[in-house]
Amino acid sequence: MLEREPYGDNLEEIKIDNDLVCIIESVKNPNCHIFHTPFEISDSSISSFYRPLTGDDNERLNELGETGKELIERVFDINGITEALITPYRLSIIRATCFDWESLDPQIVEILKEILKEQQEWAKFKKFIED
């Protein structure tokens, strides 16, 4: 079950079954939210992307690794996202002014939740074959 609770000033903690999915930070820019994750979402130190993604972005997307590339591509499938900046443990999102965070945040959290689940399943499988 998805749980949302305050986590200090301008922060909201998102958990599923007591597993931390992310902490959402609201910053001074009302069109920006930062999603802090307790798991790696990118192999690259820092990369930024703008709507629309084009063929010119492919090389930089590949530098993010499989997880980062999937995350950025899926985030830009969401209407209203105009920019994304990704680091190993942070995803910063800029929305178009006409869209609201009440509809965007749950979509982004769902993507992060699915990625976390995939990573947990991979870690279990990897441990199984190593044992």
C-alpha positions in Angstrom: 0.0 0.0 0.0 1.3 3.5 -0.9 1.9 5.7 2.1 2.5 9.4 1.9 3.6 11.4 4.9 5.4 14.7 5.7 9.2 14.3 6.1 10.3 17.8 7.2 9.9 21.2 5.5 8.9 20.8 1.8 9.5 17.1 1.9 7.1 14.2 1.5 8.1 10.5 2.1 6.6 7.9 -0.2 6.6 4.3 1.1 5.1 1.0 -0.1 4.9 -1.7 2.5 7.4 0.1 4.6 9.9 0.3 1.7 11.0 3.8 0.9 10.3 4.6 -2.7 11.3 8.2 -2.7 11.2 11.5 -0.9 9.6 14.3 -2.9 11.0 17.7 -2.4 9.1 20.8 -3.3 11.4 23.7 -4.1 10.9 27.5 -4.6 10.1 27.0 -8.3 6.5 25.7 -8.2 7.1 24.0 -11.5 9.9 21.8 -10.1 9.8 18.7 -7.9 12.8 16.6 -6.9 12.5 12.9 -6.3 15.2 11.6 -4.0 15.6 7.8 -4.2 17.3 5.3 -1.9 18.3 3.2 -4.9 20.4 4.0 -8.0 18.5 5.2 -10.9 21.4 6.3 -13.2 24.9 5.2 -14.1 25.7 8.8 -15.1 26.8 11.5 -12.7 24.4 14.1 -14.1 22.3 14.4 -17.3 19.5 16.7 -18.4 16.8 16.1 -21.0 14.1 18.2 -22.6 10.8 17.5 -24.3 10.7 16.1 -26.9 13.3 13.4 -26.7 14.9 13.0 -30.1 17.4 10.7 -31.8 20.1 13.1 -30.7 19.4 12.1 -27.1 20.1 8.4 -27.7 23.8 8.4 -26.8 23.2 10.3 -23.6 20.3 8.1 -22.7 22.5 5.0 -23.2 25.1 6.5 -20.8 22.4 6.4 -18.0 22.3 2.6 -18.1 19.3 0.5 -18.5 17.4 1.8 -15.5 18.1 5.5 -16.1 17.2 5.2 -19.8 13.9 3.5 -19.0 13.1 6.0 -16.3 13.7 9.1 -18.6 11.8 7.6 -21.5 8.8 6.7 -19.3 8.8 10.1 -17.6 8.6 11.8 -20.9 5.6 9.7 -21.8 3.7 11.6 -19.2 2.0 14.7 -20.6 3.1 17.9 -18.9 6.8 17.0 -18.3 9.1 19.5 -20.0 12.5 18.8 -18.5 14.3 16.1 -16.4 17.6 16.1 -14.7 18.9 12.8 -13.4 21.8 11.8 -11.1 22.4 8.4 -9.5 20.0 9.1 -6.6 17.9 12.0 -7.7 15.4 12.9 -10.5 14.4 16.5 -10.9 11.3 17.2 -12.9 10.1 20.5 -14.5 6.4 20.5 -15.5 4.5 22.8 -17.8 2.6 25.4 -15.8 -0.8 24.2 -16.8 -0.3 20.8 -15.2 -0.6 20.1 -11.5 1.6 18.0 -9.2 -1.4 16.2 -7.8 -1.7 14.3 -11.2 2.0 14.2 -12.1 3.5 13.0 -8.8 1.6 9.7 -8.6 2.6 8.8 -12.2 6.2 9.5 -11.5 6.1 7.6 -8.2 4.5 4.6 -9.9 7.4 4.5 -12.4 9.9 4.6 -9.5 8.0 2.0 -7.6 8.1 -0.4 -10.6 11.9 0.2 -11.0 12.4 -0.4 -7.3 10.5 -3.7 -7.6 12.5 -4.8 -10.6 15.8 -4.0 -8.8 14.6 -5.9 -5.7 13.6 -8.9 -7.8 16.9 -8.8 -9.7 18.8 -8.7 -6.4 16.9 -11.7 -5.1 17.5 -13.6 -8.3 21.2 -12.7 -8.3 21.6 -13.8 -4.6 19.7 -17.1 -5.5 22.2 -17.9 -8.3 25.2 -17.0 -6.2 24.1 -19.2 -3.3 
